[in-house]
Amino acid sequence: MNKITMRAVFITIFSFSMALQAQQLPKAFGRTVKSVNPENGLVRCATTEYEEYLQEQDPKRETRAQFEAWLAPKVAEVQAKRLAGKSVNAIITIPVVVHVIHNGDAIGRNENISDAQILSQITVLNQDYRRMLDTPGYNTSAVGADVEIEFCMAKVTPTGSATNGIDRVNLSTANYPSTDDIDRDVKPATIWSPTKYFNIWTVDFGNNSDLLGYAQFPTGSGVAGVSPNGGSTTDGVVIGYKYFGSSAIYPQGNYGGSVSQNPYQFGRTATHEIGHCLGLLHVCGDDFQSCIVNATDSNKDYCPDTPATKRYNYGCTTTNSCPNSPGNDMIENYMEYTDDQCMSIFTQNQKNRMIAVMNNAVRRKELKTSTVCQTPAGIQDFDYLNGINLYPNPATSVVNIAIANGDLPDSFTVYNSLGQQVSTIAVKGTANLTVNTSGYSTGIYFVKVSKGNQSKTLKFVKQ
């Protein structure tokens, strides 16, 4: 075989190999995702692909350019007030409902994740968005920001009933063949009013099992001709159930289940995706060609205090994709693609964007005045869940577990507000249903009561 023929054969084999590789690349919303972790084949985020999909579904949806033109002066206003030492907002509290999409498995098994796992995620969000001291969410960066945004679980449903903010939905199959099905069928059928609740869905992505999550960008709807309420039936965040919560806070459930996917087991997928919902882009701005960082930052992430970056970063290795610009890539930023354990930073400019979005964007500004984290008058907080109740509540020296039907639970576990286990009691008789709280610090606690394959989590306040 001559050299020309051998070369032709090599090119044919190489082309076929590349084509086969392209066919095997993960897809989301009918398009090949822009980035796959080369070490584990997982897709950190499909928000960019999701936005392209939404634009395709609704040609009148606000474009990124239109959104940025609308948002820029509002961000500048927030920044000017902060630089002048003026307070631009009190602490913003975002009310959350978590829709657990499952197929009938017992609570705590597989995709029907436990209450404690969910609460561990809320703890992580508050640590990260508040740059909380002595937690993994704290950093010593010169540009690190306390975003002054907190998250609370909703206490009232859209129909006025009491809730713990967890909406378990048995759709017979929790394993959906595509992200399109989730967006087209699951979200519109289960969403709670997005002007009152921040909606999070935990799912088994099924054929998209290599995907961690995706989010819906906010819209300003201040541009003539755009859809005024585009995306109102899908607004929120979708997270694969294996990546929701923190294994450091919730290491193991009743069935040995936990946040199981290393290196994404510390709750930073939700931190990242909610950042998108509040207006943040990936640090590189999804631009892999240039290293532009300036005051306008027109084709990057619009945050000049994130160093110039022109790629997604993985793992926790310090790197510099733009050596002619100051600073290494900010692999610690929550809007990177790095492992959960290295993430700890939102910057001051990122904070400005998020505050501007919360003050002005459709379905974000309304969340600031939502009252669903308050217990309605006449409704007991965490009302009688299948006949189980805690009293007195608030408690001083003891709290009692009341069982209306007399059928004793198997055990119960007490957690503090950080999701840390305080005690676990096996119930042998009614005497075990009294919890001595005299040594507890003041604050909020949760009691997870277990019976067979079922469990319920209730809240009490220690005075």
RARAJO-V274927 format. One record per pair of residues at least 12 apart in sequence whose ideal C-beta (glycine too) atoms are under 7 Angstrom apart, sorted by the first residue. I is the first residue (numbers start at 1). GAP is how many residues later the second one is. Records with the same first field share a line. If there is no record, write none. Layout:
I = GAP / GAP
This chain:
26 = 17 / 184 / 185
28 = 18 / 21 / 151 / 180 / 183
29 = 20 / 21 / 24 / 150 / 151
30 = 150
31 = 18 / 21
33 = 13 / 16
34 = 14 / 15 / 252
35 = 277 / 302
37 = 277
38 = 276
39 = 275 / 276
41 = 169
42 = 168 / 170
43 = 167 / 168 / 169
44 = 168 / 293
45 = 167 / 168 / 169 / 227 / 228
46 = 133 / 165 / 168
47 = 167 / 168 / 226 / 229
48 = 238
50 = 164 / 166
51 = 166
54 = 177
58 = 169 / 172
60 = 165 / 166 / 167
61 = 165 / 166 / 169
62 = 157 / 158 / 159 / 161 / 164 / 168
66 = 157 / 160
67 = 152 / 153
68 = 234
70 = 150 / 152 / 153
71 = 149 / 208 / 285
74 = 282 / 286
75 = 277 / 278 / 281
78 = 274 / 277 / 278
79 = 273
88 = 267
89 = 59 / 266 / 270
91 = 57 / 59
92 = 56 / 57 / 266 / 276
93 = 57 / 59 / 280
94 = 55 / 57 / 104 / 273
95 = 57 / 59 / 101 / 102 / 103 / 272 / 275 / 277 / 278
96 = 26 / 55 / 56 / 57 / 58 / 69 / 102 / 104
97 = 57 / 68 / 70 / 95 / 100 / 102
98 = 20 / 67 / 68 / 69 / 102 / 104
99 = 68 / 70 / 91 / 100 / 101 / 102
100 = 12 / 13 / 66 / 67 / 68 / 69 / 102
101 = 68 / 70 / 73 / 85 / 100 / 101 / 102
102 = 66 / 68 / 72
103 = 67 / 69 / 70 / 71
104 = 66
106 = 347 / 348
107 = 347 / 348
108 = 145 / 146 / 147 / 149 / 347
109 = 146 / 148
111 = 63 / 92 / 93 / 130
112 = 56
113 = 89 / 128 / 131
114 = 139 / 341
115 = 49 / 51 / 333 / 342
116 = 134 / 137 / 299 / 303 / 332 / 341
117 = 127 / 128 / 133 / 136 / 142
118 = 48 / 127
119 = 300 / 327
120 = 125 / 126 / 129 / 130 / 147 / 299
121 = 123 / 124 / 125 / 146 / 149
122 = 29 / 31
123 = 126 / 295 / 296
124 = 122 / 142 / 143 / 147
125 = 26 / 145 / 146 / 149
126 = 24 / 25
128 = 143 / 206
129 = 18 / 20 / 21
130 = 16 / 20
131 = 13 / 14 / 15
136 = 130 / 208
137 = 207
138 = 206
139 = 193 / 205 / 206
141 = 204
143 = 162 / 204 / 205
144 = 201 / 203
145 = 201 / 202 / 203 / 205 / 206
147 = 199 / 204 / 207
149 = 205
152 = 221
153 = 12
154 = 43 / 218 / 219
155 = 217 / 218 / 219 / 220 / 226
156 = 216 / 220
158 = 34 / 35
160 = 216
162 = 217 / 218 / 219 / 220 / 221
164 = 218 / 293
167 = 23
169 = 21
171 = 15
174 = 29 / 30
175 = 29 / 31
176 = 27 / 30
177 = 29 / 30
178 = 29 / 30
179 = 29
182 = 21 / 56
183 = 51
186 = 15
187 = 14 / 46 / 47
188 = 45 / 46
191 = 42
194 = 38 / 41 / 42 / 169
195 = 168 / 171
196 = 174 / 176
197 = 175
198 = 38 / 169
199 = 36 / 37
200 = 36 / 37 / 39
201 = 35 / 37
202 = 37 / 39 / 42
203 = 35 / 37 / 38
204 = 37
205 = 35
211 = 29
212 = 28 / 31 / 52 / 57
213 = 24 / 25 / 26 / 27 / 30 / 56 / 60
214 = 24 / 59
215 = 22 / 58 / 59 / 61 / 62
216 = 15 / 18 / 19 / 20 / 61
217 = 59
218 = 59 / 60 / 61 / 139 / 143 / 146
219 = 12 / 142 / 143
220 = 140 / 141 / 142
221 = 141
229 = 133
232 = 131
235 = 128
237 = 33 / 36 / 37 / 40
239 = 30 / 31 / 34
242 = 17 / 18 / 19
243 = 16 / 18 / 21 / 26
244 = 15 / 26
245 = 14 / 22
246 = 13 / 20 / 21
247 = 12 / 18 / 19
248 = 18
249 = 169 / 170 / 171
250 = 169
254 = 196 / 201
263 = 76 / 77 / 78
264 = 76
265 = 75
266 = 74 / 75
267 = 73
268 = 66 / 72 / 75
271 = 63
272 = 62 / 63
275 = 59 / 60
278 = 76 / 79 / 80
279 = 74 / 75 / 78
280 = 55 / 70 / 73 / 74
281 = 20 / 21 / 54
282 = 19 / 30 / 53
283 = 18 / 23 / 26 / 47 / 50 / 52 / 53
284 = 16 / 25 / 26 / 27 / 28
285 = 14 / 15 / 16
287 = 12 / 13 / 23
288 = 22 / 23
289 = 21
290 = 20
291 = 17 / 19 / 31 / 33 / 34
293 = 15 / 32
302 = 51
303 = 44 / 46 / 47 / 50
304 = 45
305 = 42 / 43 / 44
306 = 24 / 27 / 41
307 = 18 / 19 / 20 / 21 / 22 / 23
308 = 14 / 17
309 = 12 / 13 / 20
310 = 12
312 = 25
313 = 16 / 18 / 23 / 24 / 25
314 = 23 / 24
315 = 23 / 24
316 = 15 / 22 / 23 / 25 / 26
318 = 13
319 = 12
330 = 15
332 = 12 / 13
333 = 12
334 = 12
381 = 78
382 = 76 / 77
384 = 20
385 = 71 / 73
386 = 70
387 = 16 / 17 / 18
388 = 13 / 14 / 15 / 61 / 68 / 70
389 = 13
390 = 57 / 68 / 70
393 = 67 / 68
394 = 66 / 67 / 69
395 = 42 / 65 / 67 / 68
396 = 67
397 = 40 / 41
398 = 36 / 37 / 38 / 39
399 = 36 / 38 / 61
400 = 33 / 34
401 = 32 / 46 / 48
408 = 19
409 = 18 / 40 / 41 / 42
410 = 17 / 40 / 41 / 42
411 = 13 / 14 / 15 / 16 / 39
412 = 13 / 15 / 35 / 36 / 37 / 38
413 = 35
414 = 21 / 31 / 33
415 = 30 / 31 / 33
416 = 27 / 29
417 = 26 / 27
422 = 23
437 = 25
440 = 22
442 = 20 / 21
443 = 19
444 = 15 / 17
445 = 15 / 17
446 = 13
447 = 13
